[in-house]
Amino acid sequence: EAQLVESGGGLAQPGGSLRLSCAASGFTFSSLSMSWVRQPPGKGLEWVSGINSGATYTFYADSVKGRFTISRDNAKNTVYLQRNSLKPEDTAVYYCARGWGPGGSRGRGTQVTVSS
């Protein structure tokens, strides 16, 4: 059974940094693109970032471009999202998802709150 477990969320101050991790199991991680999506309070899902299986191609939403960096370690079956220069509008539940885009199966998510 495919499983995704996110970690690394919490409270951060504006301008701060946090790294999210997503540990994958139950499928051939190295063969799949992976994505991060988020859901701000009261809003819909937003595709934040994606990375292809070989980490040679990435996607970033305009809202996070230049501040967030996605990466993966296929030996550890883990995908990461380094988030710098955090803003209050980055407050959301962050999910990692299988595949390219927001439609794949997701983990349970990790809450990130950006507030002073």
OpenMM code with the backbone's topology and positions (N, CA, C; nanometers):
from openmm import Vec3, app, unit

residues = "GLU ALA GLN LEU VAL GLU SER GLY GLY GLY LEU ALA GLN PRO GLY GLY SER LEU ARG LEU SER CYS ALA ALA SER GLY PHE THR PHE SER SER LEU SER MET SER TRP VAL ARG GLN PRO PRO GLY LYS GLY LEU GLU TRP VAL SER GLY ILE ASN SER GLY ALA THR TYR THR PHE TYR ALA ASP SER VAL LYS GLY ARG PHE THR ILE SER ARG ASP ASN ALA LYS ASN THR VAL TYR LEU GLN ARG ASN SER LEU LYS PRO GLU ASP THR ALA VAL TYR TYR CYS ALA ARG GLY TRP GLY PRO GLY GLY SER ARG GLY ARG GLY THR GLN VAL THR VAL SER SER".split()
positions = [
    Vec3(0.0845, -0.1191, 0.0000),
    Vec3(0.0000, 0.0000, 0.0000),
    Vec3(0.0882, 0.1243, 0.0000),
    Vec3(0.0594, 0.2144, -0.0925),
    Vec3(0.1362, 0.3376, -0.1012),
    Vec3(0.1093, 0.4252, 0.0199),
    Vec3(0.2151, 0.4827, 0.0742),
    Vec3(0.2008, 0.5685, 0.1911),
    Vec3(0.2944, 0.6867, 0.1793),
    Vec3(0.2441, 0.8035, 0.2175),
    Vec3(0.3224, 0.9261, 0.2209),
    Vec3(0.3054, 0.9882, 0.3585),
    Vec3(0.4166, 1.0229, 0.4227),
    Vec3(0.4107, 1.0807, 0.5561),
    Vec3(0.4911, 1.2105, 0.5574),
    Vec3(0.4203, 1.3216, 0.5746),
    Vec3(0.4839, 1.4527, 0.5787),
    Vec3(0.5285, 1.4861, 0.7209),
    Vec3(0.6347, 1.5652, 0.7304),
    Vec3(0.6821, 1.6132, 0.8600),
    Vec3(0.7536, 1.7456, 0.8402),
    Vec3(0.7776, 1.8146, 0.9520),
    Vec3(0.8536, 1.9385, 0.9465),
    Vec3(0.7714, 2.0642, 0.9572),
    Vec3(0.6416, 2.0494, 0.9715),
    Vec3(0.5576, 2.1671, 0.9856),
    Vec3(0.5690, 2.2284, 1.1240),
    Vec3(0.4972, 2.3360, 1.1433),
    Vec3(0.4985, 2.4022, 1.2727),
    Vec3(0.4773, 2.5512, 1.2569),
    Vec3(0.5213, 2.6239, 1.3566),
    Vec3(0.5063, 2.7691, 1.3586),
    Vec3(0.6371, 2.8340, 1.3147),
    Vec3(0.6264, 2.9275, 1.2251),
    Vec3(0.7433, 3.0018, 1.1790),
    Vec3(0.7107, 3.1504, 1.1761),
    Vec3(0.8126, 3.2320, 1.1913),
    Vec3(0.7938, 3.3767, 1.1837),
    Vec3(0.8073, 3.4238, 1.0395),
    Vec3(0.7412, 3.5314, 1.0062),
    Vec3(0.7612, 3.5885, 0.8723),
    Vec3(0.9098, 3.6117, 0.8459),
    Vec3(0.9512, 3.5728, 0.7276),
    Vec3(1.0920, 3.5836, 0.6924),
    Vec3(1.1742, 3.4624, 0.7300),
    Vec3(1.1153, 3.3719, 0.8048),
    Vec3(1.1866, 3.2536, 0.8495),
    Vec3(1.1882, 3.1432, 0.7451),
    Vec3(1.2435, 3.0294, 0.7884),
    Vec3(1.2583, 2.9144, 0.6991),
    Vec3(1.2102, 2.7875, 0.7679),
    Vec3(1.1630, 2.6951, 0.6890),
    Vec3(1.1263, 2.5614, 0.7364),
    Vec3(1.1497, 2.4637, 0.6226),
    Vec3(1.1916, 2.3443, 0.6567),
    Vec3(1.2036, 2.2403, 0.5565),
    Vec3(1.1019, 2.1314, 0.5859),
    Vec3(1.0219, 2.1016, 0.4888),
    Vec3(0.9280, 1.9915, 0.4987),
    Vec3(0.9882, 1.8666, 0.4355),
    Vec3(0.9543, 1.7528, 0.4911),
    Vec3(0.9980, 1.6244, 0.4371),
    Vec3(0.8769, 1.5364, 0.4139),
    Vec3(0.8897, 1.4464, 0.3181),
    Vec3(0.7832, 1.3505, 0.2914),
    Vec3(0.8482, 1.2154, 0.2654),
    Vec3(0.8221, 1.1226, 0.3540),
    Vec3(0.8756, 0.9876, 0.3403),
    Vec3(0.7748, 0.8995, 0.2683),
    Vec3(0.8200, 0.8341, 0.1636),
    Vec3(0.7321, 0.7519, 0.0811),
    Vec3(0.7627, 0.6042, 0.1005),
    Vec3(0.6598, 0.5226, 0.0880),
    Vec3(0.6776, 0.3786, 0.0948),
    Vec3(0.5650, 0.3104, 0.0188),
    Vec3(0.5878, 0.1846, -0.0172),
    Vec3(0.4822, 0.1065, -0.0804),
    Vec3(0.4705, 0.1217, -0.2305),
    Vec3(0.5597, 0.1975, -0.2907),
    Vec3(0.5604, 0.2100, -0.4367),
    Vec3(0.7024, 0.2447, -0.4798),
    Vec3(0.7257, 0.2386, -0.6098),
    Vec3(0.8597, 0.2648, -0.6627),
    Vec3(0.8799, 0.4151, -0.6725),
    Vec3(0.9252, 0.4711, -0.5641),
    Vec3(0.9391, 0.6165, -0.5505),
    Vec3(1.0246, 0.6756, -0.6627),
    Vec3(1.1340, 0.6088, -0.6944),
    Vec3(1.2298, 0.6660, -0.7894),
    Vec3(1.1749, 0.6756, -0.9317),
    Vec3(1.0610, 0.6122, -0.9562),
    Vec3(1.0036, 0.6125, -1.0904),
    Vec3(0.8967, 0.7190, -1.1094),
    Vec3(0.8589, 0.7858, -1.0022),
    Vec3(0.7463, 0.8785, -1.0076),
    Vec3(0.7889, 1.0230, -0.9838),
    Vec3(0.7241, 1.1133, -1.0563),
    Vec3(0.7315, 1.2531, -1.0177),
    Vec3(0.6596, 1.2697, -0.8839),
    Vec3(0.6974, 1.3739, -0.8130),
    Vec3(0.6341, 1.4028, -0.6846),
    Vec3(0.5998, 1.5507, -0.6791),
    Vec3(0.5002, 1.5824, -0.6014),
    Vec3(0.4553, 1.7200, -0.5906),
    Vec3(0.4281, 1.7575, -0.4464),
    Vec3(0.4299, 1.8866, -0.4218),
    Vec3(0.3804, 1.9436, -0.2969),
    Vec3(0.2597, 2.0300, -0.3312),
    Vec3(0.1547, 2.0123, -0.2558),
    Vec3(0.0365, 2.0960, -0.2690),
    Vec3(0.0031, 2.1510, -0.1315),
    Vec3(-0.0728, 2.2596, -0.1284),
    Vec3(-0.1095, 2.3165, 0.0002),
    Vec3(-0.2549, 2.3623, -0.0033),
    Vec3(-0.3123, 2.3708, 0.1143),
    Vec3(-0.4487, 2.4189, 0.1283),
    Vec3(-0.4529, 2.5218, 0.2399),
    Vec3(-0.4604, 2.6486, 0.2023),
    Vec3(-0.4731, 2.7531, 0.3042),
    Vec3(-0.6095, 2.7429, 0.3731),
    Vec3(-0.6229, 2.8018, 0.4903),
    Vec3(-0.7513, 2.7960, 0.5617),
    Vec3(-0.8654, 2.8516, 0.4764),
    Vec3(-0.9704, 2.7741, 0.4595),
    Vec3(-1.0878, 2.8188, 0.3873),
    Vec3(-1.0732, 2.8268, 0.2368),
    Vec3(-0.9629, 2.7762, 0.1833),
    Vec3(-0.9395, 2.7850, 0.0388),
    Vec3(-0.9151, 2.6466, -0.0209),
    Vec3(-0.9055, 2.6406, -0.1519),
    Vec3(-0.8832, 2.5155, -0.2204),
    Vec3(-0.7373, 2.4766, -0.2282),
    Vec3(-0.7129, 2.3610, -0.2868),
    Vec3(-0.5774, 2.3116, -0.3019),
    Vec3(-0.5006, 2.3942, -0.4047),
    Vec3(-0.3753, 2.4185, -0.3757),
    Vec3(-0.2854, 2.4886, -0.4678),
    Vec3(-0.1637, 2.4014, -0.4923),
    Vec3(-0.1321, 2.3780, -0.6167),
    Vec3(-0.0095, 2.3048, -0.6503),
    Vec3(0.1072, 2.4001, -0.6305),
    Vec3(0.1932, 2.3663, -0.5394),
    Vec3(0.3040, 2.4536, -0.5026),
    Vec3(0.4289, 2.4233, -0.5839),
    Vec3(0.4612, 2.2941, -0.5948),
    Vec3(0.5872, 2.2571, -0.6589),
    Vec3(0.5831, 2.1128, -0.7037),
    Vec3(0.6627, 2.0809, -0.8040),
    Vec3(0.6739, 1.9449, -0.8517),
    Vec3(0.8165, 1.9152, -0.8945),
    Vec3(0.8521, 1.7873, -0.8927),
    Vec3(0.9857, 1.7444, -0.9339),
    Vec3(0.9730, 1.6119, -1.0065),
    Vec3(1.0436, 1.5982, -1.1175),
    Vec3(1.0328, 1.4725, -1.1907),
    Vec3(1.1172, 1.3636, -1.1237),
    Vec3(1.1077, 1.2442, -1.1746),
    Vec3(1.1671, 1.1291, -1.1064),
    Vec3(1.3193, 1.1411, -1.0930),
    Vec3(1.3828, 1.1987, -1.1941),
    Vec3(1.5275, 1.2116, -1.1915),
    Vec3(1.5781, 1.3425, -1.1379),
    Vec3(1.4867, 1.4239, -1.0866),
    Vec3(1.5208, 1.5547, -1.0295),
    Vec3(1.5891, 1.6459, -1.1299),
    Vec3(1.5522, 1.6295, -1.2562),
    Vec3(1.6120, 1.7143, -1.3590),
    Vec3(1.5191, 1.8279, -1.4013),
    Vec3(1.3944, 1.8224, -1.3557),
    Vec3(1.2964, 1.9236, -1.3940),
    Vec3(1.2076, 1.9537, -1.2749),
    Vec3(1.1828, 2.0810, -1.2519),
    Vec3(1.0993, 2.1223, -1.1397),
    Vec3(0.9966, 2.2257, -1.1844),
    Vec3(0.8928, 2.2359, -1.1048),
    Vec3(0.7879, 2.3360, -1.1257),
    Vec3(0.7660, 2.4100, -0.9946),
    Vec3(0.7411, 2.5412, -1.0072),
    Vec3(0.7050, 2.6217, -0.8904),
    Vec3(0.5891, 2.7127, -0.9275),
    Vec3(0.4933, 2.7219, -0.8377),
    Vec3(0.3882, 2.8214, -0.8538),
    Vec3(0.4482, 2.9610, -0.8436),
    Vec3(0.3891, 3.0557, -0.9122),
    Vec3(0.4401, 3.1927, -0.9084),
    Vec3(0.4478, 3.2462, -0.7658),
    Vec3(0.3553, 3.2017, -0.6822),
    Vec3(0.3483, 3.2535, -0.5457),
    Vec3(0.4678, 3.2120, -0.4604),
    Vec3(0.5410, 3.1103, -0.5009),
    Vec3(0.6533, 3.0623, -0.4201),
    Vec3(0.7863, 3.0649, -0.4945),
    Vec3(0.7819, 3.1004, -0.6216),
    Vec3(0.9034, 3.0984, -0.7037),
    Vec3(1.0100, 3.1890, -0.6427),
    Vec3(1.1304, 3.1360, -0.6314),
    Vec3(1.2405, 3.2116, -0.5730),
    Vec3(1.2516, 3.1985, -0.4231),
    Vec3(1.1499, 3.1423, -0.3595),
    Vec3(1.1524, 3.1269, -0.2134),
    Vec3(1.1539, 2.9802, -0.1710),
    Vec3(1.0910, 2.8951, -0.2480),
    Vec3(1.0816, 2.7532, -0.2153),
    Vec3(1.1704, 2.6728, -0.3094),
    Vec3(1.2257, 2.5637, -0.2576),
    Vec3(1.3068, 2.4722, -0.3381),
    Vec3(1.2654, 2.3287, -0.3098),
    Vec3(1.2294, 2.2590, -0.4146),
    Vec3(1.1946, 2.1174, -0.4011),
    Vec3(1.3154, 2.0324, -0.4361),
    Vec3(1.3306, 1.9217, -0.3654),
    Vec3(1.4393, 1.8289, -0.3949),
    Vec3(1.3948, 1.6892, -0.3540),
    Vec3(1.4717, 1.5917, -0.3922),
    Vec3(1.4377, 1.4535, -0.3564),
    Vec3(1.5640, 1.3727, -0.3407),
    Vec3(1.5522, 1.2689, -0.2591),
    Vec3(1.6601, 1.1725, -0.2395),
    Vec3(1.6005, 1.0357, -0.2682),
    Vec3(1.6258, 0.9846, -0.3864),
    Vec3(1.5649, 0.8572, -0.4247),
    Vec3(1.6195, 0.7398, -0.3425),
    Vec3(1.7380, 0.7533, -0.2892),
    Vec3(1.7934, 0.6470, -0.2047),
    Vec3(1.7192, 0.6390, -0.0712),
    Vec3(1.6623, 0.7512, -0.0290),
    Vec3(1.5896, 0.7552, 0.0982),
    Vec3(1.4382, 0.7596, 0.0791),
    Vec3(1.3935, 0.7542, -0.0465),
    Vec3(1.2488, 0.7619, -0.0751),
    Vec3(1.1852, 0.8836, -0.0090),
    Vec3(1.2514, 0.9970, -0.0219),
    Vec3(1.2060, 1.1175, 0.0460),
    Vec3(1.2096, 1.2360, -0.0492),
    Vec3(1.1068, 1.3188, -0.0392),
    Vec3(1.1031, 1.4447, -0.1129),
    Vec3(1.0963, 1.5574, -0.0104),
    Vec3(1.1618, 1.6669, -0.0428),
    Vec3(1.1736, 1.7788, 0.0501),
    Vec3(1.1172, 1.9070, -0.0125),
    Vec3(1.0799, 1.9994, 0.0742),
    Vec3(1.0435, 2.1335, 0.0302),
    Vec3(1.1076, 2.2327, 0.1266),
    Vec3(1.2132, 2.2976, 0.0806),
    Vec3(1.2786, 2.4012, 0.1589),
    Vec3(1.2064, 2.5324, 0.1327),
    Vec3(1.1587, 2.5932, 0.2385),
    Vec3(1.0810, 2.7155, 0.2253),
    Vec3(1.1497, 2.8284, 0.2994),
    Vec3(1.1897, 2.9291, 0.2255),
    Vec3(1.2582, 3.0454, 0.2832),
    Vec3(1.1709, 3.1701, 0.2668),
    Vec3(1.2088, 3.2737, 0.3361),
    Vec3(1.1377, 3.4018, 0.3270),
    Vec3(0.9868, 3.3818, 0.3414),
    Vec3(0.9503, 3.3098, 0.4449),
    Vec3(0.8099, 3.2756, 0.4638),
    Vec3(0.7234, 3.3984, 0.4860),
    Vec3(0.6011, 3.3899, 0.4350),
    Vec3(0.5033, 3.4971, 0.4470),
    Vec3(0.3785, 3.4430, 0.5178),
    Vec3(0.3014, 3.5300, 0.5808),
    Vec3(0.1774, 3.4826, 0.6436),
    Vec3(0.0869, 3.4070, 0.5466),
    Vec3(0.0878, 3.4467, 0.4206),
    Vec3(0.0019, 3.3783, 0.3230),
    Vec3(0.0520, 3.2382, 0.2867),
    Vec3(0.1663, 3.1995, 0.3392),
    Vec3(0.2138, 3.0611, 0.3238),
    Vec3(0.1505, 2.9675, 0.4264),
    Vec3(0.0739, 3.0231, 0.5172),
    Vec3(0.0043, 2.9409, 0.6162),
    Vec3(-0.0926, 2.8467, 0.5464),
    Vec3(-0.0774, 2.7176, 0.5716),
    Vec3(-0.1585, 2.6177, 0.5040),
    Vec3(-0.1263, 2.4804, 0.5590),
    Vec3(-0.2076, 2.3845, 0.5221),
    Vec3(-0.1700, 2.2448, 0.5391),
    Vec3(-0.0973, 2.2041, 0.4116),
    Vec3(0.0219, 2.1503, 0.4283),
    Vec3(0.1046, 2.1103, 0.3158),
    Vec3(0.1001, 1.9587, 0.3011),
    Vec3(0.0764, 1.9159, 0.1782),
    Vec3(0.0702, 1.7735, 0.1463),
    Vec3(0.1738, 1.7408, 0.0394),
    Vec3(0.2343, 1.6239, 0.0494),
    Vec3(0.3056, 1.5753, -0.0667),
    Vec3(0.2117, 1.4812, -0.1419),
    Vec3(0.2312, 1.4734, -0.2712),
    Vec3(0.1414, 1.3970, -0.3567),
    Vec3(0.2216, 1.3200, -0.4605),
    Vec3(0.1713, 1.2057, -0.4958),
    Vec3(0.2329, 1.1266, -0.6005),
    Vec3(0.2004, 1.1880, -0.7356),
    Vec3(0.3015, 1.1921, -0.8210),
    Vec3(0.2771, 1.2364, -0.9561),
    Vec3(0.3029, 1.3838, -0.9789),
    Vec3(0.2749, 1.4245, -1.1007),
    Vec3(0.2992, 1.5626, -1.1450),
    Vec3(0.1675, 1.6376, -1.1409),
    Vec3(0.1554, 1.7285, -1.0460),
    Vec3(0.0319, 1.8031, -1.0329),
    Vec3(-0.0365, 1.7720, -0.9014),
    Vec3(-0.1496, 1.8368, -0.8770),
    Vec3(-0.2163, 1.8250, -0.7475),
    Vec3(-0.3122, 1.7080, -0.7355),
    Vec3(-0.3290, 1.6285, -0.8408),
    Vec3(-0.4349, 1.5282, -0.8381),
    Vec3(-0.4008, 1.3920, -0.7822),
    Vec3(-0.2743, 1.3657, -0.7552),
    Vec3(-0.2361, 1.2332, -0.7089),
    Vec3(-0.2695, 1.2094, -0.5633),
    Vec3(-0.2534, 1.0862, -0.5214),
    Vec3(-0.2826, 1.0533, -0.3816),
    Vec3(-0.1869, 1.1287, -0.2910),
    Vec3(-0.2381, 1.1706, -0.1764),
    Vec3(-0.1614, 1.2559, -0.0865),
    Vec3(-0.1459, 1.1926, 0.0507),
    Vec3(-0.0523, 1.2444, 0.1260),
    Vec3(-0.0409, 1.2072, 0.2651),
    Vec3(-0.1438, 1.2798, 0.3494),
    Vec3(-0.1258, 1.2728, 0.4804),
    Vec3(-0.2224, 1.3367, 0.5706),
    Vec3(-0.1931, 1.4854, 0.5897),
    Vec3(-0.0749, 1.5279, 0.5484),
    Vec3(-0.0437, 1.6694, 0.5537),
    Vec3(0.0236, 1.7119, 0.6831),
    Vec3(0.0874, 1.8283, 0.6769),
    Vec3(0.1488, 1.8882, 0.7939),
    Vec3(0.1129, 2.0363, 0.7953),
    Vec3(0.0721, 2.0847, 0.9109),
    Vec3(0.0273, 2.2226, 0.9236),
    Vec3(0.1479, 2.3153, 0.9367),
    Vec3(0.1448, 2.4221, 0.8598),
    Vec3(0.2463, 2.5267, 0.8709),
    Vec3(0.1735, 2.6572, 0.8973),
    Vec3(0.2147, 2.7246, 1.0023),
    Vec3(0.1579, 2.8541, 1.0369),
    Vec3(0.2695, 2.9574, 1.0402),
    Vec3(0.2514, 3.0638, 0.9638),
    Vec3(0.3504, 3.1713, 0.9592),
    Vec3(0.2891, 3.2934, 1.0251),
    Vec3(0.3422, 3.3275, 1.1383),
    Vec3(0.2842, 3.4367, 1.2157),
    Vec3(0.3878, 3.4920, 1.3116),
    Vec3(0.3779, 3.6207, 1.3372),
    Vec3(0.4668, 3.6822, 1.4365),
    Vec3(0.4012, 3.6824, 1.5733),
] * unit.nanometer
topology = app.Topology()
chain = topology.addChain("A")
for resn in residues:
    res = topology.addResidue(resn, chain)
    for name in ("N", "CA", "C"):
        topology.addAtom(name, app.Element.getBySymbol(name[0]), res)
